């Protein structure tokens, strides 16, 4: 499985209920723009939420996203190192999602 996933593939899997989408941005960023159905777990809180994420996943892929993809890549790697082997990062972040999937989501 590739470490990165495109926004288009993420959208298909999200619509099919095959992934858990985690927003690793800060709360203020989530208030500006968010993807419906995603869970907000800021990056700095991620280490303390590993067991909770394992329970939520229930065999589904975990896809982390941030603004452009840097923090979510770190998050996916952190999750993988902690036993969540199917964690991925959404390349391009919410910026790419806004440009390619849903232009009603604010860009910042």
C-alpha positions, 0 to 999 in steps of 0.5 A: 500500500502506498503511503500517500493517497490522492484527494480523488481516491480519498473522496471515493473511499470516504463516500464508500465508508472505507476510511476514517479521515483525520484532520491533524490541523489546529482547531482554528484551521478546522473552523475555517475549513473542514471536510465533512465526516472527518475527525479533528485530532490536532497533530500535537494530540495524536500520540495520546489518541493512538488507542482511540484511533485503533478502536475507531478504525476497526479495520478501515484505512486511516487517512490523515490530512492537513493544509498541504500534506506535510503535517499529515505525512508526519501523522501517518508515519507516527501512526504506522510506527505505533501499530496502525499500518494502514495509515496514509496521508492525503497528498495536497491536503485540504488545499488540494481538496478545495481545488479539485473536490469541493470548491465551497471549502474555504482556501486559506 
